[in-house]
Amino acid sequence: MSEATITQQTVLAVSGGARGITAQCVIALAHAFGCRFALIGRSSYGAQEPAWAAGCHDARELKQRIAADLTQRGERATPVAIERTFRAIEANREIHGTLQAIRDAGGQAHYISADISDSAALQHGLNEARAALGPIVGIIHGAGVLADKLIEQKTAADFETVYRAKIGGLHALLACIPAEQLRFLVLFSSAAGFYGNIGQSDYAIANEILNKFAHAFRHANPHCRVVAFDWGPWDGGMVTPALKQLFAQRHIAIIPIDEGTHIFVDALRPGRNATQIVVGSPMIGPGELPERPLRTFRIERTLTLAENLVFNDHVIGGNPVLPTAFAIAWMAGAAERLVPGLRCVSCDDLRVLKGIVFDGTQAEKYLLEMTELERDGASGVFRAEARVSSRDTAGRQRYHYSSRLTLQREPLAPPPLLPPYTIAGPEAITGDEVYSDGTLFHGTLFQGIEQIARIDEHGLQMQITPPRITPAELGQFSTLSMDPILIDMAVQGLVVWARHYTGAASLPLAAGSIRHFHATPAGPLYVTIAVRSSDAQRVIGDITVADSAGQICTQVLASEVTLSTRLNALFESTRQPISSR
């Protein structure tokens, strides 16, 4: 069966799609694909607004004109009546702007004024859209409402209002567009459903139902591209200035509109297979560690290349290989989900026991065993030991990775600033050289070394700019703290040094400590490597990543790579074209 692909002929029914954040995503889709949309909204829409409102965009003046018009018509100009008319005019303008933006982007759009809970009105509107645009082959369900209150203040009516918009609306759409006709089902869920959020128990329940429905629907309808976006708060839509201030106090990031729409469009391109994508920070308050006995958790995971597209750029000898940095993210991310509100600040005594290679003999399932070592509620510190294992065809257990993790409420205090980066001289090595001459095997998504300014027997300095990686490309390895692409790229410097001075290719084997101080800043970044020791079997060095001001964001201390001249030919066979990213 061919992969679902959006084209200029693709018609998508979009609930809540004429206004707000959903509209911005639809406009971005029109720019990317020039497709067609049946936009469904409760607001009435007329092409013309009253003559007295034309050209007036100041809210106060417009409300004064509304009051004057009501009075002239013999009606009472009450605040409620003024606000009702004001909202109708603003909605009409926003809908008109969305329709025009879609046309300007090369797409087509038809607006349906209907409450999606009104099945007759919805079916009638969709029939009109089909006549204007063509057969509808996709749904984007973006409609939703809030009724935020603490759970003890919630009413049955609050729950019903929130639930009906999300779940009732989806059922209504599917009743009008049969599943066998769908090539796309896109659900706007929320990080509140994934993490939970204070005051949003009903909203969290409804959105988590959408998440689970997405997985079930995809399993039952393999012909359909299904994805649920668990959005954090956007810079717009339902997020008011007061909410922005609250999110800032809780260290919850706001999604910029340009960034969010880029993620949305990219996830719907051919080759993207994630069914559920979490975008943004956890919707949680400060981490709490209630007192209880220490436990051991066992978490199974199935790894597939389809869900982890990035591994196709990490190939050795023709086979994709799980990068060690992604094993770090695997363990750190699992720990962060066990203790929401805390972030992994260090990954100590990392061991690569047996790497995972996608050569057809890899295990069907992998087991992450997380053994709690410490839970200190007073200081907000959590420590655990993590081990990843699998069973071979004979049922014997094989261990792949192990480490000890520390999570905290507060970030680690960063080390002193580094001195300025050494300006590259005429002997500088370019990133193009090391990616194309067999020194490194990494593909586009892992290519970020721009230049190596200094390399001597003591170590090296290099400038990097990590590629922009989308959540879809990160696949199953998202984490709030450890940046797997950055860590991999930093360790690449030690591989370059080892090849330069020993003539042997190398792969990561261990690390004494990976430390996270703050989020990865925008590039360029600067990597300093101090080699501790080198012999015929291995090279050990300390790696530090800093920004242009010398502020350190990540360290990999006692990073150890194992040398093997056998790898030289494999690296050579995986020579990479120069990245265009």
Secondary structure, 3 states (H helix, E strand, C coil): CCCCCCCCCCEEEEECCCCHHHHHHHHHHHHHHCCEEEEEECCCCCCCCCHHHCCCCCHHHHHHHHHHHHHHCCCCCCHHHHHHHHHHHHHHHHHHHHHHHHHHCCCEEEEEECCCCCHHHHHHHHHHHHHHHCCCCEEEECCCCCCCCCHHHCCHHHHHHHHHHHHHHHHHHHHHCCHHHCCEEEEEEEHHHHHCCCCCHHHHHHHHHHHHHHHHHHHHCCCCEEEEEEECCECCCCCCHHHHHHHHHCCCCCECHHHHHHHHHHHCCCCCCCCEEEECCCCCCCCCCCCCCCCEEEEEECCCCCCCHHHHHCEECCEEECCHHHHHHHHHHHHHHHCCCCEEEEEEEEEECCCCECCCCCCCCEEEEEEEEEEECCCCEEEEEEEEEEECCCCCEEEEEEEEEEEECCCCCCCCCCCCCCCCCCCCEEHHHHHHCCCCCCCHHHCCEEEEEEEECCEEEEEECCCCCCHHHHCCCCCCCCCHHHHHHHHHHHHHHHHHHHCCEEEEEEEEEEEECCCCCCCCEEEEEEEEEECCCEEEEEEEEECCCCCEEEEEEEEEEEEECHHHHHHHHCCCCCCCC
